[in-house]
């Protein structure tokens, strides 16, 4: 029996240059991985962002929706997504396309407009011929028509499991600040160039160094020095604040200017999320490299979640605190970019941050993580973390805010 979703999905992939096949996930894995690389989808983190952007209800883009159908099929065929996860994404994308387009003709017309709006000329990639072929099928009542898929979607309406839903996996939703986690089987395909980045940015080359870094971020991090400076500035008069800034080393002047701005305008002096979200991100890094067992990485992430849940009531508070810390670290006030930087995670209908922050983690899991952290802290060797190992500012653009940097480059190019 023909699966209407699979057949309709396969028909749409013809628009992306695929040969028609009844199963959109049937491509050979090696070919699927090659195609993903050609689309600059280099790891599952990038894949997660592509899918989240495609389902941005504030800016529905037919070209992105079609591209998302393409990369989900490729990711499923490559083994990056389980068959179930890929199918859930396929169904959600089909629902979004049907919600905005009343017919196949409407959908194809929107795709043509999107291609014309790109402002550059494609080669003859067969898109026009594919549109004509699909339109002919539709008008002849062959294949899976728009109406047939609409009826199937109505009969199979459900909330799709786009992100890992298991209780033990929900902590990884916090890592979406860097890259959304699509599957909890962490590995090299989740983070391209990870080992090199850790060595160059953190001087971390193995398990023990990583554990020391994780414990430092949880207990001290960058925030300790910032807290001390902020408390002194709160008690100082204008002249003392000026002298403090003048006495900073040249490399710290930008940091000092941002901190003074926060103090003088009454911005909440809260930035611990900068350390604790990075703690969770680096726990995932340890799992990807096999330096931490899955349960160890999860317990470290839960430790970060434990700290976060005690401090922040909701996602916006967490994100804004992180943005303050990032501002101090980079030496420029980035709070003006807050909405642009965090809009998808805070407002997209399929964001992994849709569940309430305070309802994300079970108390039993938190207690288990506390036991693990206490055991690690008993070992004195895990408490030696030389200051020189702190990552340089370049780490941020190189890894954690790849999407933001890409957006800024596009904006600068548009202005030239």
N, C-alpha and C positions, 0 to 999 in steps of 0.2 A: 504494500500500500504506500502511495506517495505521501511523504511528509510535507504538508503545505508550506511550513516555514522554511525548511531546507530548500525546497524547490524554488520558492520565491527568492530566497537569498542567493541561490546559485544564478538565477536569472539576472539579478542586479549586478553580480560580479562580472558578467559579460561587459558591463560598462567600464570596468576597470582593466579590461584586456584579458580576462580569463576565458578559456574555452569552456563551454557549458558542460557541467557534470552535475548529476543529481545530488551529490553530497558536497557542500561547500568546504568541508574539512578533510577532503580526501587527497589533497595535494601531497606529494612526497615531502617528508620533513626537511630534507636538505634544501630542496628548491624553495620551500616556504621560508626557511631562515635566510636564504639569499635574497629573496624578495623583500623581506623585512629590513634587511641591511640597506638595500637600495632605496628604501623609503625613509632611511635615517631613523628607523625604530631599532635602536641598538641594544636595548635591554627591556626588561619588563617594567622598569620604572617609567621609561619613556612611553611605553604602551599604555600604562595607566593614565598618564596625563593626556594622551591623545583621545582616549575614550571619554575622560571627564570633560574635556573641552568640546567634544562633539555633541554632548548632551547638555550644553549650556543653554538653558531655556531663555536667557536674556538675549542671546544672539544666535538664534537657530540658523545654521548654515548648511544648505543641502550638500555642498561639496565635502564638508567635514563629515556629515552623516554617511555619505557614500564611502569616503575614505575609511571611516570607522568599520563599516561592514567588511571592507577589504582586509584591514589589519587584524580584525577579530578572526576572520577565516584563516588568515595566515598563521596567527598565533596558535589557534587550535590545531592546525595541521602540523606546526613545528613542535608541538608539545609544550608550549609556553603556558597554555591554558588547558585545563581539563575540558573534556568534551561537554560536560554539564555547564561549566562556567562560560565557555564560548557560546553555547546555545542560549544561555540566559542573556548574554549581551546582545546576541543576534536578535532575540525577541524584543528586547527593550529598544533597540535601534529601529526595528520594524514599527513598533508602536509610535515612536517619535516621528518617523517619516509619515506614517498614516495620519497622525494628528495634525500635521501641517499641510498635507497635500491630499486633496479630495480624489484624485485619480492619477493613473500612470501618466497621462498627458501633462497634468499639472506638475508632477514630480520631474519629468524629463525637461519641461520648459524651465523649471527652477534651476536644474543642473546646467542647462545651456547658458542661462543668465549668469550663473556663478562663474562659469569658465570665461565668459566674455568680460566679466568684471575683474578678472585677475590682472588684466593690463599687460599681458604678454602673450605671444602666439605659440601655441603648441604645434608640434609636428603632427603628421597624419597618424594618430594613434588608434584610429578605428572607432572613436567615440560616436561620431555621427551615424555610422553604419549600425553600431550596436543599438543606438536609440531607435533607429528605424525598424530593426529586427524585433525589438521588444514591443514597440507600438503595434506592429503587424500581428504578433502573437495575441496581444491584448484585444485588439479589435476583432480578431477571428475567434475569440473565446477559447484560445488554446493556452496550455501552460497553466500556471497559477495566476489568475487575474487579480486585479486590485480588490474587487469585491469578495473573491474567495478568501484572500488573506485577511481582509477586514472581518469576515465572519469567523475565521479561525481565531483571530486575536481576541474577539469578543468572547468566544467560548472558552478561551484559555487564559483569561485575564488573571493575573496574580502579581504579587510583589516579587520581582526577580532577586535572586541572591547574587548581586554583582560583585560583592566583596566577601571575603571569608566571614561567615556568620557564627562559627563555633565559639563558645565562651572563651576557650583558651586562645583564640586567634584575634579577638576583638581589640586587644591592646595594640596590635600593629596598625590600627586605624590612626593612632596618634602620629605614626611615621608619615602620614600623608602630607605633613608640612614640607617634606622633602620629595617624596615620591609615593603615590598610592600603592599599597600592597595588594596585588590581585590574587596571588596564591601564597600559602604559607610555607611551601617547600622551598626554602631559601637556597640559592645557589649562584653560580657565576653569571647565569643569564639575567639575574636581577639587577646587576650593577656593573657596567662595563668599566674596566680600568681601576677597580676598587683597590687592589693590593698596592698598585703604584701610587694612588692618591693617599692612602694611609701612610706609606713610607715617606712621601715627599712633604705632605702637609702636617702630619702629626709625628713623624719619625717613629711610627709604630710598625713593627715588622713581625710580631708574633703574639701569641696568646697572653703571656704574662704582661707585656707592655699594654696590651689592650685592656686587660682587667684593671691595671693601675689607672689608666685613663678614665675608665668608666666610674671607678670609685671616686676619683678626683672630681669629675663632673657632678656626681651625686652629692658629694659632701662640701665642695668648695667652689670649683669652677671659676669662671671669670667674674662671677657676681660678687665674690667676697671683697675683692679690691674696690669694685665699683660702689658697693655698699658703704665701705669705710670713707671713700671720698665724698659720697653724697651726704653722709651724716655730718662730716666736717663742714661742707658747704652750707648746709641748712643752718648751722649755728654761726656762720661767718657773716660779716657785713660786706658791703659792696667792695670796699677797698681790699679786704682780706681775700675775697674771691678773685679779684683782679691779680693780686700777687700770686695766688695759687696757680692760676692759669699761666702767668708769665714764667713761673718756676718749673713748668713741665718741660720735659725733653721735647725737642722739635717734632719727633715722630708721634708724640702724644697730644700735641696741641689741638688737633681736630677732635679727638675724643673729649678733651677738656671743654672745648667749645660746645659740643653737643650736650654734655652733662650739665654745664652751666645753663644752657637753654632750658633743659628739663626742670631744673631747680627753680629758675626765675619765673617760669610761667606756670608753675604748680602742677606739672605733669606727675602722675603717680610714679614714685621711684621704685618701680617693681619690674624686674627683668630676669627673674630666675628661670623662666621658661626657656630662655636662650640656652642655658646649660642642660636643662632636663629633656627638652626635645632632642637635642644633639645626643644625649645619653641613649635615648631610644633608637635613634638612627644608627649609632655606632654598635649597639647591641645587634641590630639587624645585619650590620656589616660583618660582625663576628660570626653570625650564623651563615652568611653567604660564603665566607672563606673556610668554614669548618673549624675555626678557632674556638668557637663556642658550640656546644651541643644545642640542639633545638630547645630543650627545656631550660638550659642555662641562659640562652639569649632571651627567652620569654620571661624568665624571672628577673633579669636585669631590666627589661622593658617595663615589667610590672612595677619594679622599684621606682622607675621614672614616673610611671602613672600614679603611684602612691603619693609621691611628692607633689605632683601636679594637682591631684584631686583635693589635697589638703589646702592648696593655695588658691585655686581658680574655680569659680562657680560655673563658668560656661566657656564655650569655644571662643567667642570674641575676646574675652578677657585673657585667655591663654595666648591667642594670636597677637594681641596688642602688646603683651608683655614681651613676647619673643621679638616683635618688631623694635621695641625699645632697646633690647639687648643687641640686636643686630646693628642698630643705629650707633650705639656706643662702640661696638667692635669695629665697624667700618669707618667711624669718624665722620658720619654725615647723618643728619636727621631725616629718617625715612618714613616718619609717621604720615607724611603727606601722601605717600604711596600705599598706605594701608589698604584702602578699598580695592585698588587695582591688584595688589599682590595677593590678597586673600579672598577675593570675591567668589571664585569657584568653590573653594572649600567651605566657605561660610554660607553660600546661597544656592549652589547648583542643586537641582532636584535629586541627582544621583550621587551626591558627595558622600564619601565614607564618613564624613562628620555629621551626618543627619541625626544619628541617635544622640540624645542629650549626654553631655560630657560626664555628668555625675552618675549616669546610669550605665556607663560603658563597662565597668569592671566589677566582678563579684568580689565580695570581701574575703572569701576563702582563698582566692588566687593571690590577693595582696599579702595575706599572712604567710603563704608559702614563699613568696618572693623575699619577705623580710628575713626568713630563716636562711635563705641562700646568701643574702648580703652579709648577714652577721657572720656566717662561716668564712666568707672571703676576708672580712675585715680582721679576723683573728690572725691572719698571716701578715707579719710585718713587711715582707717583701712587696706586698701589694699597696703599701702606703708611700712608696718612694716615687714621686712624680716630679722630675726636674722642670723648672719653669721654662727652660728652653724648648721643651717639647710642645708647648702650646702652639696651635696652628696659626699660621700667618693669615692675614686677611684674604689672601688669594683663594683660600679653601672655599670661601662662600660662593664666589662666582663659578669656581670650577666644579662645584658639586651641588650644594644644597639648593641654590636658587637658579638653576639652569633655565627654568621657564621664564623667570623674571628678566634675566639677562637677555634672553632671546627677544622678549617683548620690547625691551629698551633699545636693542640694536635695530629692530624693525622701525621703531618710532624715530630714531636718529636718521636712518636711511630715508624715511619719508620726508624729513625736514631738509635734506640736502638738495 
